[in-house]
Amino acid sequence: MDYFKFIPEFNRLSVDDKISLMRSHFGGMVTINERILTRSVSQNLLISFKNMLGPNLANQLRHLTERLSAYTCDPMQLKLILIIATLSSDTYRYPNDTKKDRIYDDTLAIFAGQNVYVGLLWRYLLSRLPSERDVLKFFNNLVLDLLYLQCSCFAIDRYMYNLDHEIDQMEPLMQSLWNISNKKNNMDYDDIDAKLNRL
């Protein structure tokens, strides 16, 4: 995304680290960016989700959209959330993948960059909300919503892993987002579903 070209902390990272972060957080980045671009959710989009992904996954995405809609009233805070979520540890979409791109060149620089934007978000919210207690409530809800976002991305991955033929027809860049060669050994989705239900 061109947006990240304007983030100094992101630009200081190695190319490999940038690629790893973008690849690991692709689903979350697209979802949050969509909320930045549009505040409302088209009913046609929800119907498309249902036709494309089935009722259960479509319902989960509807809940995710509702949760993220709480942040659309302030585009600035949503942009800060996007940066914070992207500059975070890997979501381990492929736990059995031992390739080099699973290891960051400079983890400390990634987390130092994230800390800058967490601090900015904290100060920004202090200027907008009545008290520190309200800011703490905001951060508590934000963590829960980001975890729900992460679990929803895992659910999409699980769905995609069952579409080998469709993935084979994608461009190589998109194919790389779903490492289907190891799909039989990938994550315990029952455990993810249980975590999602607790959020």
TORKE-517423 format. One record per atom (N, C-alpha, C): residue in one letter; y, z, x; atom name. Coordinates in steps of 0.2 Angstrom, whole numbers. Layout:
REM TORKE-517423
- A,Y,Z,X,CA
...
END
This chain:
REM TORKE-517423
- M,-6,0,4,N
- M,0,0,0,CA
- M,6,0,4,C
- D,11,-4,3,N
- D,17,-4,6,CA
- D,21,2,6,C
- Y,20,6,1,N
- Y,23,13,0,CA
- Y,22,17,6,C
- F,16,17,9,N
- F,15,21,15,CA
- F,18,19,21,C
- K,21,13,22,N
- K,24,11,27,CA
- K,31,15,28,C
- F,33,18,23,N
- F,39,22,23,CA
- F,38,30,25,C
- I,31,31,26,N
- I,29,38,27,CA
- I,28,39,35,C
- P,33,42,38,N
- P,32,43,46,CA
- P,26,46,48,C
- E,24,51,44,N
- E,18,55,46,CA
- E,12,51,46,C
- F,12,46,41,N
- F,6,41,40,CA
- F,6,36,45,C
- N,12,33,47,N
- N,13,28,52,CA
- N,11,30,59,C
- R,12,37,60,N
- R,10,39,67,CA
- R,3,39,68,C
- L,-1,39,63,N
- L,-9,39,64,CA
- L,-11,33,67,C
- S,-17,33,70,N
- S,-20,27,73,CA
- S,-22,23,67,C
- V,-23,16,68,N
- V,-26,12,63,CA
- V,-32,14,60,C
- D,-37,16,64,N
- D,-43,19,62,CA
- D,-42,24,57,C
- D,-38,29,58,N
- D,-37,35,54,CA
- D,-34,32,47,C
- K,-29,28,48,N
- K,-26,25,42,CA
- K,-31,22,37,C
- I,-35,18,40,N
- I,-40,14,36,CA
- I,-45,19,33,C
- S,-47,24,37,N
- S,-52,29,34,CA
- S,-49,33,28,C
- L,-43,35,29,N
- L,-39,38,23,CA
- L,-39,34,17,C
- M,-37,28,18,N
- M,-36,23,12,CA
- M,-43,22,9,C
- R,-48,21,13,N
- R,-54,20,10,CA
- R,-57,26,7,C
- S,-56,32,10,N
- S,-59,38,7,CA
- S,-55,40,0,C
- H,-49,38,0,N
- H,-45,40,-6,CA
- H,-43,35,-11,C
- F,-46,29,-10,N
- F,-44,23,-14,CA
- F,-43,24,-21,C
- G,-48,27,-24,N
- G,-48,28,-32,CA
- G,-43,33,-34,C
- G,-42,38,-30,N
- G,-37,43,-32,CA
- G,-30,40,-31,C
- M,-29,36,-25,N
- M,-22,33,-24,CA
- M,-20,28,-29,C
- V,-25,24,-32,N
- V,-24,19,-37,CA
- V,-22,22,-43,C
- T,-26,28,-45,N
- T,-25,31,-51,CA
- T,-18,35,-51,C
- I,-16,38,-46,N
- I,-9,41,-46,CA
- I,-4,36,-46,C
- N,-5,31,-42,N
- N,0,26,-41,CA
- N,1,22,-48,C
- E,-4,22,-52,N
- E,-3,19,-59,CA
- E,1,23,-63,C
- R,0,30,-62,N
- R,4,35,-66,CA
- R,12,34,-64,C
- I,13,33,-57,N
- I,20,32,-55,CA
- I,23,26,-58,C
- L,19,20,-59,N
- L,22,14,-61,CA
- L,23,14,-69,C
- T,19,18,-73,N
- T,19,18,-80,CA
- T,18,25,-82,C
- R,22,27,-87,N
- R,22,34,-90,CA
- R,17,34,-96,C
- S,16,28,-99,N
- S,12,28,-105,CA
- S,5,25,-104,C
- V,0,26,-108,N
- V,-6,23,-107,CA
- V,-8,19,-113,C
- S,-9,13,-112,N
- S,-10,8,-117,CA
- S,-17,9,-120,C
- Q,-17,9,-127,N
- Q,-23,10,-131,CA
- Q,-28,4,-129,C
- N,-25,-2,-127,N
- N,-30,-7,-125,CA
- N,-33,-5,-118,C
- L,-30,-2,-114,N
- L,-33,0,-108,CA
- L,-39,5,-109,C
- L,-38,10,-114,N
- L,-43,14,-115,CA
- L,-49,11,-118,C
- I,-48,6,-123,N
- I,-53,2,-126,CA
- I,-57,-2,-120,C
- S,-53,-5,-115,N
- S,-56,-8,-110,CA
- S,-61,-4,-106,C
- F,-58,2,-104,N
- F,-63,7,-101,CA
- F,-69,8,-104,C
- K,-69,9,-111,N
- K,-75,10,-115,CA
- K,-80,4,-115,C
- N,-77,-2,-115,N
- N,-81,-8,-115,CA
- N,-84,-9,-108,C
- M,-80,-7,-103,N
- M,-82,-9,-96,CA
- M,-87,-3,-94,C
- L,-85,3,-95,N
- L,-89,8,-92,CA
- L,-93,13,-96,C
- G,-93,11,-103,N
- G,-97,15,-108,CA
- G,-93,21,-110,C
- P,-95,24,-116,N
- P,-91,29,-119,CA
- P,-90,36,-115,C
- N,-95,38,-111,N
- N,-95,44,-107,CA
- N,-90,44,-102,C
- L,-90,39,-98,N
- L,-86,38,-92,CA
- L,-79,36,-95,C
- A,-78,32,-100,N
- A,-72,31,-103,CA
- A,-68,37,-105,C
- N,-72,42,-108,N
- N,-69,48,-111,CA
- N,-67,52,-105,C
- Q,-71,52,-99,N
- Q,-69,56,-94,CA
- Q,-62,53,-91,C
- L,-61,47,-91,N
- L,-55,44,-88,CA
- L,-49,45,-93,C
- R,-51,45,-99,N
- R,-45,47,-104,CA
- R,-43,54,-103,C
- H,-48,59,-101,N
- H,-46,66,-100,CA
- H,-42,66,-93,C
- L,-44,62,-88,N
- L,-40,62,-82,CA
- L,-33,59,-83,C
- T,-33,54,-87,N
- T,-26,51,-88,CA
- T,-21,56,-92,C
- E,-24,60,-96,N
- E,-20,65,-100,CA
- E,-18,70,-95,C
- R,-23,72,-90,N
- R,-21,78,-85,CA
- R,-15,75,-81,C
- L,-16,69,-78,N
- L,-11,66,-74,CA
- L,-4,65,-77,C
- S,-4,64,-84,N
- S,2,62,-88,CA
- S,7,68,-88,C
- A,4,74,-86,N
- A,9,80,-86,CA
- A,14,79,-80,C
- Y,12,75,-75,N
- Y,16,74,-69,CA
- Y,21,68,-70,C
- T,20,64,-75,N
- T,24,58,-75,CA
- T,31,59,-77,C
- C,33,65,-79,N
- C,40,66,-81,CA
- C,45,66,-75,C
- D,42,67,-69,N
- D,46,67,-63,CA
- D,43,63,-58,C
- P,45,57,-57,N
- P,42,52,-52,CA
- P,42,55,-45,C
- M,47,59,-43,N
- M,48,61,-36,CA
- M,42,66,-35,C
- Q,40,71,-39,N
- Q,35,75,-38,CA
- Q,28,71,-38,C
- L,27,66,-42,N
- L,21,62,-42,CA
- L,20,58,-35,C
- K,26,56,-33,N
- K,25,53,-26,CA
- K,23,58,-21,C
- L,26,64,-21,N
- L,24,69,-16,CA
- L,17,71,-17,C
- I,14,71,-23,N
- I,7,72,-24,CA
- I,3,67,-21,C
- L,5,61,-22,N
- L,1,55,-20,CA
- L,0,56,-12,C
- I,6,57,-9,N
- I,6,58,-1,CA
- I,1,64,1,C
- I,2,69,-3,N
- I,-2,75,-1,CA
- I,-10,74,-2,C
- A,-11,70,-8,N
- A,-18,69,-9,CA
- A,-21,64,-4,C
- T,-17,59,-2,N
- T,-20,54,3,CA
- T,-21,57,10,C
- L,-16,62,12,N
- L,-17,65,18,CA
- L,-21,71,18,C
- S,-27,71,15,N
- S,-32,76,14,CA
- S,-38,75,17,C
- S,-43,80,18,N
- S,-49,79,21,CA
- S,-53,74,17,C
- D,-58,71,20,N
- D,-62,66,17,CA
- D,-66,68,11,C
- T,-67,64,6,N
- T,-70,66,0,CA
- T,-78,66,1,C
- Y,-80,63,7,N
- Y,-87,63,8,CA
- Y,-91,59,2,C
- R,-88,53,1,N
- R,-92,49,-4,CA
- R,-98,46,-1,C
- Y,-99,46,5,N
- Y,-106,44,8,CA
- Y,-108,49,13,C
- P,-111,55,10,N
- P,-113,60,15,CA
- P,-118,59,20,C
- N,-122,53,19,N
- N,-127,52,24,CA
- N,-125,46,29,C
- D,-119,44,28,N
- D,-116,39,32,CA
- D,-114,42,39,C
- T,-116,40,44,N
- T,-115,43,51,CA
- T,-110,38,55,C
- K,-107,33,52,N
- K,-103,28,56,CA
- K,-97,32,59,C
- K,-94,28,64,N
- K,-88,31,67,CA
- K,-82,32,62,C
- D,-82,28,57,N
- D,-76,29,53,CA
- D,-76,35,48,C
- R,-81,39,49,N
- R,-82,45,46,CA
- R,-78,51,50,C
- I,-76,49,56,N
- I,-73,54,60,CA
- I,-66,52,62,C
- Y,-61,56,61,N
- Y,-54,54,62,CA
- Y,-52,55,69,C
- D,-48,51,72,N
- D,-46,52,79,CA
- D,-41,58,80,C
- D,-37,60,75,N
- D,-33,65,75,CA
- D,-32,69,69,C
- T,-37,73,67,N
- T,-37,77,61,CA
- T,-31,82,61,C
- L,-29,85,66,N
- L,-23,89,66,CA
- L,-17,86,64,C
- A,-16,79,66,N
- A,-10,76,64,CA
- A,-10,74,57,C
- I,-16,73,54,N
- I,-17,71,47,CA
- I,-15,78,43,C
- F,-17,83,45,N
- F,-16,90,41,CA
- F,-9,92,42,C
- A,-6,91,48,N
- A,1,92,50,CA
- A,6,88,45,C
- G,4,82,44,N
- G,8,78,39,CA
- G,7,80,32,C
- Q,1,82,30,N
- Q,0,85,24,CA
- Q,4,91,23,C
- N,5,95,28,N
- N,8,102,27,CA
- N,16,100,26,C
- V,18,95,29,N
- V,25,93,28,CA
- V,27,92,21,C
- Y,22,88,18,N
- Y,24,86,11,CA
- Y,22,92,6,C
- V,17,96,8,N
- V,16,102,3,CA
- V,22,106,3,C
- G,25,107,9,N
- G,31,111,10,CA
- G,37,108,6,C
- L,38,101,6,N
- L,43,98,3,CA
- L,42,99,-5,C
- L,36,98,-7,N
- L,34,99,-14,CA
- L,36,106,-16,C
- W,34,111,-12,N
- W,36,118,-14,CA
- W,43,119,-15,C
- R,47,117,-10,N
- R,54,117,-10,CA
- R,57,113,-16,C
- Y,55,108,-17,N
- Y,57,103,-23,CA
- Y,56,107,-30,C
- L,50,110,-30,N
- L,48,113,-37,CA
- L,52,120,-37,C
- L,54,123,-32,N
- L,58,129,-32,CA
- L,65,127,-35,C
- S,67,121,-33,N
- S,74,119,-36,CA
- S,74,117,-43,C
- R,68,116,-46,N
- R,67,113,-52,CA
- R,64,118,-58,C
- L,60,123,-55,N
- L,57,128,-60,CA
- L,61,134,-59,C
- P,60,139,-65,N
- P,64,145,-65,CA
- P,62,150,-60,C
- S,55,150,-57,N
- S,54,156,-53,CA
- S,48,153,-48,C
- E,46,157,-43,N
- E,41,156,-39,CA
- E,34,157,-43,C
- R,34,161,-47,N
- R,28,162,-52,CA
- R,26,155,-55,C
- D,31,151,-57,N
- D,30,145,-61,CA
- D,28,140,-56,C
- V,31,140,-49,N
- V,28,136,-44,CA
- V,21,137,-43,C
- L,19,143,-42,N
- L,12,145,-41,CA
- L,8,142,-46,C
- K,10,143,-53,N
- K,6,140,-58,CA
- K,5,133,-58,C
- F,11,130,-56,N
- F,10,122,-55,CA
- F,5,120,-50,C
- F,5,124,-44,N
- F,1,122,-38,CA
- F,-7,124,-41,C
- N,-8,129,-44,N
- N,-14,130,-47,CA
- N,-17,125,-51,C
- N,-13,123,-56,N
- N,-15,117,-60,CA
- N,-16,110,-56,C
- L,-11,109,-51,N
- L,-12,103,-47,CA
- L,-19,103,-44,C
- V,-21,109,-41,N
- V,-27,109,-37,CA
- V,-33,107,-42,C
- L,-33,110,-48,N
- L,-38,109,-53,CA
- L,-38,101,-55,C
- D,-32,99,-56,N
- D,-31,92,-58,CA
- D,-34,87,-52,C
- L,-32,89,-46,N
- L,-34,84,-41,CA
- L,-42,85,-40,C
- L,-45,91,-41,N
- L,-52,91,-41,CA
- L,-55,87,-46,C
- Y,-52,87,-52,N
- Y,-55,83,-58,CA
- Y,-54,76,-56,C
- L,-49,74,-53,N
- L,-48,67,-51,CA
- L,-53,65,-46,C
- Q,-55,69,-41,N
- Q,-60,68,-36,CA
- Q,-67,67,-39,C
- C,-68,71,-44,N
- C,-75,71,-47,CA
- C,-75,65,-51,C
- S,-70,63,-54,N
- S,-69,56,-58,CA
- S,-71,50,-54,C
- C,-68,51,-48,N
- C,-69,45,-43,CA
- C,-76,45,-41,C
- F,-79,51,-40,N
- F,-87,51,-39,CA
- F,-91,48,-44,C
- A,-89,49,-51,N
- A,-92,47,-56,CA
- A,-92,39,-57,C
- I,-86,36,-55,N
- I,-85,29,-54,CA
- I,-89,26,-49,C
- D,-90,30,-43,N
- D,-94,27,-38,CA
- D,-101,27,-40,C
- R,-103,32,-44,N
- R,-110,32,-46,CA
- R,-112,26,-50,C
- Y,-107,25,-55,N
- Y,-108,19,-59,CA
- Y,-108,12,-55,C
- M,-103,12,-50,N
- M,-103,6,-46,CA
- M,-110,5,-42,C
- Y,-113,10,-40,N
- Y,-119,10,-36,CA
- Y,-124,6,-40,C
- N,-124,6,-46,N
- N,-129,3,-50,CA
- N,-127,-4,-52,C
- L,-122,-7,-49,N
- L,-120,-14,-50,CA
- L,-120,-18,-44,C
- D,-126,-18,-41,N
- D,-127,-21,-34,CA
- D,-125,-28,-35,C
- H,-127,-32,-40,N
- H,-125,-39,-41,CA
- H,-118,-40,-41,C
- E,-114,-36,-45,N
- E,-107,-37,-46,CA
- E,-103,-35,-39,C
- I,-106,-30,-35,N
- I,-103,-29,-29,CA
- I,-104,-34,-24,C
- D,-110,-37,-24,N
- D,-111,-43,-20,CA
- D,-106,-49,-21,C
- Q,-103,-49,-27,N
- Q,-99,-55,-28,CA
- Q,-91,-53,-26,C
- M,-90,-47,-24,N
- M,-83,-45,-23,CA
- M,-81,-47,-16,C
- E,-75,-47,-14,N
- E,-72,-49,-8,CA
- E,-75,-43,-3,C
- P,-76,-45,3,N
- P,-79,-40,8,CA
- P,-75,-34,9,C
- L,-68,-34,8,N
- L,-64,-28,8,CA
- L,-66,-23,2,C
- M,-67,-26,-4,N
- M,-69,-22,-9,CA
- M,-76,-20,-9,C
- Q,-80,-24,-6,N
- Q,-87,-22,-5,CA
- Q,-88,-16,-1,C
- S,-83,-15,4,N
- S,-84,-10,9,CA
- S,-82,-3,6,C
- L,-79,-3,0,N
- L,-78,3,-3,CA
- L,-84,6,-6,C
- W,-89,2,-8,N
- W,-95,5,-10,CA
- W,-101,3,-5,C
- N,-103,8,-1,N
- N,-108,7,4,CA
- N,-115,7,1,C
- I,-116,1,-3,N
- I,-123,1,-7,CA
- I,-129,1,-2,C
- S,-128,0,4,N
- S,-134,0,8,CA
- S,-138,6,8,C
- N,-134,12,8,N
- N,-137,19,8,CA
- N,-137,22,1,C
- K,-136,18,-4,N
- K,-135,21,-11,CA
- K,-141,26,-13,C
- K,-147,24,-11,N
- K,-152,28,-13,CA
- K,-152,35,-10,C
- N,-149,36,-4,N
- N,-148,42,-1,CA
- N,-142,46,-2,C
- N,-137,43,-6,N
- N,-131,46,-7,CA
- N,-131,52,-12,C
- M,-125,55,-13,N
- M,-124,61,-15,CA
- M,-128,63,-22,C
- D,-128,70,-22,N
- D,-132,73,-28,CA
- D,-127,73,-34,C
- Y,-127,68,-38,N
- Y,-123,67,-44,CA
- Y,-123,72,-49,C
- D,-129,75,-50,N
- D,-130,81,-55,CA
- D,-126,86,-53,C
- D,-125,88,-46,N
- D,-121,93,-44,CA
- D,-114,92,-45,C
- I,-112,85,-44,N
- I,-105,83,-46,CA
- I,-103,84,-53,C
- D,-108,82,-57,N
- D,-107,83,-65,CA
- D,-106,90,-67,C
- A,-110,94,-64,N
- A,-109,101,-65,CA
- A,-102,104,-63,C
- K,-100,102,-57,N
- K,-93,104,-55,CA
- K,-88,101,-60,C
- L,-89,95,-62,N
- L,-84,92,-66,CA
- L,-83,96,-73,C
- N,-89,98,-75,N
- N,-89,101,-82,CA
- N,-86,108,-81,C
- R,-86,111,-75,N
- R,-82,118,-74,CA
- R,-75,117,-74,C
- L,-72,111,-73,N
- L,-65,110,-72,CA
- L,-61,110,-79,C
END
